[in-house]
């Protein structure tokens, strides 16, 4: 079951990025972050109502809150901005490298060791990402995107990887996958709401929900299922194995782009090759498990 949940995580995250990209066609000023987070909180809240409630652990709760903010706010904001700027397939090539970032975070924060094989896999993944950035193949307009567009997408897996480590630490102390998923998602939504109040643009976010773009809503449903599947996979598999399976997101995204984007996204040998190299690097890292 762990393998199934891990693969579903990659598939649902890929679907979420595709749905949001479709929704962005008619929303020039909204990347869909607030709407997807709101849907996450509602859906996972319903599921958590019927889930097992573990004994209270303050440290674990705080870690899950922090993991939600780091991953769902900063990571997702950068990812969805990358989806708008360079497309879901190219962005997914970067997010495929999240397990490598998690390995570095696990070494630095949790004291986990990085073996030579893991270092080799990380190096291969970095080569794939650098290939994608340096090539900067033209989009459907025939113009290569500026390099800072790629840097935004490249920053997303750093936050995702850090959130991966924080959530793992928190889940070890607050042992309920479904409740933990709800805590992470809700904390991200609350944090973003507070920021909106401080920036005095809460009205914009309220309108984004009351006039919800259906594709953003679908993106929220998909990411809620992804978060839930990811936490459930932790109960069956080591974190590295889960990371490998989530790394299939790039492959899922390529397939879904053909169906939903219909030529809007320019997919060539560079995109396919870069995703393949990154996935190979992640696979090499996972051989250590």
N, C-alpha and C positions, 0 to 999 in steps of 0.2 A: 504493500500500500504506500510505503514511503516513496518509492520510485514514481508511482502514479501521481501522488500529491506534488512531488518536485517538478515533474513534467507539466502538470496542470498550472503550476505557478508561472513557469516560463510562457506557456501559451496564453494565460490570462493577462499577464503584463504586456505581451505583444499585442493582444487584442485591444487593450486599453489605449496604447499609444496610437494604434491605427484609428480607433473611434474618435479620439481627441483630434487627431490630424484632420479627419473629415469635418468635424465640428468647427475647426479653426477656419475653414473656408469662408464662413459667413460671419466670423467673429474676429475682426482685425485687432481688437484691443483686449481680448480675453483668451488666455491660453488654456482655460478650463481647470486650473488648479483648485480654485475655491469650490466649484461645483462637484468635482470628483471627490474632494475631501469630505464634503457634506454627505454625499451618498455613501462613502465609506463608513462614516460614523453611524449613520442611521442603520444600514444593513448589518454591520457587525454588532451594533447594539442589540438588535433583535436576536441575533444568534447567541450573543453572550448571555442574554436573559435565561436561556435554557441550558447553559453550559455549567460544568462543575466549577464551584467557587473555591479556590485554594485558600489556605490560611494566609492571613495578611502578612506581607513582608514589605516594609517601607523602602528598603534599598532596592528590591526588585521592582517595586512600583515606580520609583523615581527613574530607574534605568529604562523601563519601558516607555515612560513619558519622554525621556530624552531621546531614545531611539526613534520614537514617532516623529518628534520635531526635526531631528537631523535628517532622517530618511524621507519622510513624507512631505515636509515643507521644503527644505533646501534641495534635497536630491530630486524630488519630483518637479519642483519649479524649474530647475536647470534642465531636467530631461525634457519637459514639455516645451520649454523655450527652444531647446535643440531640435525637437520634432518640427516646430514651426520653421526654424531657420535652415536646417539641412535635411529634413525629412526623417521619417521613422526608421528606415533601414540603416542609414548612416548613424543615427543616434543609438540604435540598438547595438551597433558594433562596439560602441564605447561601453554601454551598460553591460555587455557580455563580459567585460573585464572586471566587473564588480567582485567576483570571488578572489581575484588577485589582490584587490585593495583590501578585502576582508582578511586575507592572509597576513598582510603587512600590519593591519590593525590588531589582529589577534596576537601577533608576535610582540607588538609594542605595548598593548594594554593588558592582555590576558597571560602574557608570558609563554605563549605557544611558540614552538620551535619552527624554523623555516629550513627545510632540508635542501640539499643541492638539487634534487629533482624538482622541488617546488620552485626554487629560484630559476631553474631552467624554464619551467612552464611560464613563470611570470615574464621572463625575458622574451619568450616567443610571443606572448600576448601583446607586450609592449611594441614589438616589431610590427605586428598587425595593425595596431592603432596608429603608429607613426606612418605606416604606409598609407593609411586612409587620409591622415591629415596632410601629408606632403603631396599626395596626388591631387586632392581637391578637385575631383572631376566635375565638369560642368553639370548643372542641374537642367531641368527641362527648358529653361530659358536660354541655355547655351553659355551661361556665365558662371565661372567658378566662384563658389561662396567665399567670402573673406575668411582668413584663418581664425579670427576671433569667434566666428560662428562655431567652428569646431572646438575651440577652447571651452566654450560654454557647455557643449555636450560632453567634453572630456572631464569636466569637473563633477558631473552628476555621479559617476560610479565611485568617486572618492567619498562622497557623502553617503551613498548607498552602502559602501563597504564598511564605513565607520558605524552606520546604523545597524548593520548586520552583527557586528561585534557587541555593541551595546545591548541589542535585543537578546542575543544569546546569553549574555551575562545576567540580564534581568529575568529571562525565562527560567534559568536555573534556580532562581530564588522565589519566583512567583509562578508556580508550575500549573498553568492552565493555558493551553495554546489559544483557545477561542477568546477567553477573557483578555489575554495578553494582546491579541490582535486588536480587540476593541479599544483597549487602553491606548495603544500606539496610535491608532487612527483618530480617536477622539482628541487626544492631546495635540495632534497636529492641527486639527480643525480649530480648536480653542486658541492655540497660539497664533494662527493666522488671523483669527477674528480680532484678537487683542491688537495685533499690528495694524489691522484695518482701522480700528477705533483711533489709535494713536496717530495714524497718518490721515485721518479724517476722510477716508474714502470708502467707509463701510456701506454707503448707499450704492456704490457701484457693485459691490459683492452681493448685496441683498438682491439687487435687480438681476444679477447673473443666476441667482437661484430661483427667484419668482418667475423669471422668464427663461427658464432652463432650456438650454440647447439640448435636444434629445440625444445627440451624439456624445455630449459631455456626460450626460446621465448614464448612457451605456458604458462610457469609459470608466465612470465611477463604479458601476456594478462589476465590471471586469477586474478592476484593481482591488476591489473589496474581496472578490473571490480569490485573487492572487495572494493577497495578504493572508487570508485564512488558510489557503493551501500551504503556504510557506511555513506558517507556524505549526500546522499539523504534520508537515514533513519532518520537522525537527524532532518529533516524538518517535520517529522510526529510523532516521538516518543521522549520521554524523553531519555536522555543519558543512564540511567540505563537499560531501556528496550532494547535499541540497544545493550548494552553490553551483556545482557542475550542471545539475539538471536545470536550474534557473537560467544558466548560461545558454540554454537552447533558445532563449528568447529571440536572438538574432535570426535563427533559422525560421522560427514561426513567423517573424515579422516579414521576412522575404516572401513567404508564401501568401500571407494575408494581403501584402501590398499589391500583388498581382490581381487579387480579387476586388479589393476596395478602392485602390488608388487609380486603376485604369489608365495608366500612362502618365499620371500626374507626377510621379516620382521617377527620376531617371536612375535605373538600376543597371550597372554595367559590371564588367569583369573585376574592376577594382573593388566595388562594394562587396560582391560575392567573395572575392579572394580575401579581403581584409577580415570579414566575418569568419571565414573558414580558418584563417591563421589564428585569430583570437580564440576561437573555440578549441583549436588544437592545443594552444597554450594552456587553457583551462583544463583540458582533458589530461595533459601531462601532469599538472599540479594534482589532479584528483587521483592519479595512479598511486600516490602516497597513502591514500586511505585504505 
